[in-house]
Amino acid sequence: MVRATLIATDGPYLEACLEVQGQRFIVMDEFSVSAETMPQVGDRFDFEFSAELDENQSWAQIFSPEHPQRQGLEHIDGWRYQAYGRIVSVAPVVVDCAVLQVEDVVRSSDPALIGEYVAFTITRLGGYLA
């Protein structure tokens, strides 16, 4: 969970712009579906990211040594992002990407993966009120 500020939204299930930890993110608006709880532009609120992953990426692509060893998200277009992170646990594999942790980028129970850096594509970054 993070604290987010709503910058703009096109409405439920459309694009929204949030600021989290000083960075702006374009996300699928899954948080303004209810008029009673919908944040207004400028509101700060607790937010939980959700991430749909590109399932066509191979192990070799995800673990490529050419990826920078860093944590964070790089905007591609719309709500698509290139994610960079470090594996913090296995079974399930959890990748820490700084502003969010993503589960099941790959599947493994090998503890030797802990500490490895990976990169993968998020095809839809969204989220909910926490």
Salt bridges, closest charged atoms under 4 A:
GLU19 OE1 - ARG24 NE 3.70
ASP46 OD1 - ARG3 NH1 3.15
GLU52 OE1 - ARG124 NH2 3.29
GLU74 OE1 - ARG70 NH2 3.06
ASP77 OD1 - ARG80 NE 3.58
ASP104 OD1 - ARG107 NE 3.99
